[in-house]
């Protein structure tokens, strides 16, 4: 298996939307999602200019490191390319089959069985994605995953917990080298995160979140160690919430 990742980039105009309402837990991920949403909603064609990094920084109000990280996320999603030098900047990338597939999944109309189908599809891909991550993770990847685990632990309610949960799984998928599986998996995550119902915060909700958090701690630890048997065990536990 070859560990490699594809690339893509971002946007600049004030049509970035309300970043404070995005589900992603970090500013960079919020910005990347806003750029992706703009490309989709405005139906921007491949090669369409999105401005420069400086334009994106000015429009978003975020720091340069945050903008750089957002661009990295977008490149990993295959949405944008960077053209250096005079007349360069950020441009909508050519939409290969992987990117088209992901956009198709995100555009699926809501039907009674759609969420159930998305969950089933995601569960079937979970082991493939996580094993790929265990084989290809870097120290930087592990650091990012542990930071997202901390966000899950610090969440004060179900919505915050699930936002960190989705972001953690998307970050794991970004490490996996299988581009097609990654596109389908991330597409189902996008669908589930936009349609999932609120959880009833009953008296046992904190204990339940603690159990789910521990399942993800075990999964990340197995990925970090590159231990494929532990990854299999952690995935099985993750799929059967107590």
N, C-alpha and C positions, 0 to 999 in steps of 0.2 A: 504493500500500500504506500502510495506517495503522499506525503503531507504537504499540500500546497493550497493557497487561497487565492481567490479572484479579487478584483478590485472595483471601486466606484466612489462618487462624490456628491456635492451639495448645492445649495441655492442662496439667493441674496436678497430678494425683494421683501418688502414688509408683508408680503402675502404669506408669511411664515405661520400665521395662525396664532392661537393662544397656546404658547408653550407651557404655561402653568397647568393646563388641563391634560397634557399628554400622560400616558400611562407609564412610560419609561422612567426608571428611578434616577437616572443621571441627566445632567443638562446636555451632555453630548448626545445621548440617546434620544432625548426629547427633540433636539435640533435635527438630528438625522431623520427622525420620524416626520417632522414638519416638512423637511425638504422632499422626502419621498411622497408625502401627501400632495405637495404642490405639483410635482411632476405628474402624478396620477390624475389629479383633478383638472389640471390645465391641459392634459393630454399632450405634453411636450414631446416633440419628435426627437429621435436620436440626433445628436449633434447640436441641439439647442443650447445656447449659452446660458449659464447660470451666474455669471459674474466671476469675481475673484475671491480669494480667501478674505481679503480685506473688506470686500463688499459684504460678504456673509457675516463677518465679525461686526461690521457697523449696523447691519440690519437686525441682527439678533441681540446685540449688546453683550455678547459673551466674550470671554477672554480668548486669546489666540490658541492656547493649549486645548481649550474646550472645542473650538472650531476645528482644530486639526484632528481631534479624536472623532468628532462627528463625521468628518470627511473619510476617515479610516473606516468607520462603520458602513458608510454609504458605498465605499469602494468594495468592501467585503460582500456587500449585497449585490454587487454588479450593476449598480444604478448610474454611476457617474464616472467620468474619466477626467484626469487633470492634464492640461496641455501647458507645458512650461514655456518660459520665454516671452518675447514680445508678441502681443496679441493672444496670449494664453489665458488660462483661467479654468473654470469648472464648466463641464459640458455634460449633457445627458448622454449616457453610454448607449452603444448599440444593444438592443434587447435580444439577446440570444434566447434559446429555448428555456433555460433555467429561469431567467428573469420573467419571461412571458408566463411561465407556469406559476410562479409565485404571485404575480398580479392577477392571474385567473382565479387562484384560490382565494385571494383577498376580496375578489369581487363577487363571490358566490352569494346568490340571493338567499335570505333566511327562509328556511322551510322547517317543518316540525322535526324532521330527522337530521338536519344538517349538523347540529352540535354533537349529537351522538355519533354520527359518521366521522366528524373531525376528531373526536376523542379516540375512536377506534383506530383511525389512521395514525394518529400521533403515537399511540401505545405500540403499534406494530413497528414503528420506526425508531422508538426510543433506544432499544439496545444497539442498533446499527449506529446511530448518532453518537451514543455515549462510548461505545468501543472505539470508534474513530477518534473521539476526543482523547481517550486514554492513550492512544498510540501517537498522537501528534501534539499534545499540549506542551506549552513552553512555560517557563517560570512566570512570564507576564500574564499568560492565560490563567494560571492557577491563582495569582494574586487578584486578578479581576473577579474570578469566581468566588473567592473567599470574601471579597468586599460585598458582593451581592448576597452572600449568605448572611453577612452582618446586617444588611438592610432588611432581610426577612426577619431576623431575630428582633430588630428594633421596631418593627411595624406595630403601630398601636391599634390597628383595626384590620378587618379582613381585606378590604380594598387595597390597603398598603402592602399587606402580606402577599396578595396575589400579583400585584404589580411587580414586586421584587422576584416573585416566583417565575413569572413569564420572562422577565429580563434574564434571570439565571439560565433558564433553558435555552433562550435564544443565544446567549453567550457561549454555552456549551456547543450548540450547533455550529457556531462560527468557527470552532476549532476543528470540527469534523471535515475530512478531506473530500467526502462524497458530495459534490455540488448538487446533483439532482436530488438526492435524499434530503440534503439541507434545505433546498428550495421548498420541497413539499412539506417538510417538518415545520419550518418557520412560517410557511403560509397557513398551516393549521393553527399554529400558536396565535397568529394575528387574528384569525377568525374567532378562536375561543376567547381571546382577551377582550374582543369587542362585543361578545354576546353573552358572556358568562353572567349568571344571575348573582345577586347579592347573597351572601351566606348569613344565615340566622345567627347572630352573635348571642348564643345562649350561655349558660353558666359554665359549660365545658369547652367553650370556644378557644380559650387561651391554652388549655391543655391539648386540644386537638392541633392547634397551630404549632405547639412545641413538638408534638410527635411528627408532624409533617416536616418541620424544620430539620429535625434530627435525621429523617430519611434523606433529605437533600445534603446534609453534612456528610453522611456516609457515602453518598454518591460522588460528591466532589473529592472526598479523601481517596476513594478508589481511583478516580480519574487522575488525580495528582500523582499517585504512586504508580500509575500505569499497570495496575493489577486487574487483568481482564476478568478473572474469576470473581473478584470482589465487585467489579462493575456489574456482572450478571446478577449477583445476589442483591446488590443495591437497587438495580432496575426492577427486579421482581418485587422487592419490598415497596418501592415507589408506586408500583402499579396496583398494590393492594392496601390502600389506606385503612388504618385501624379505626 
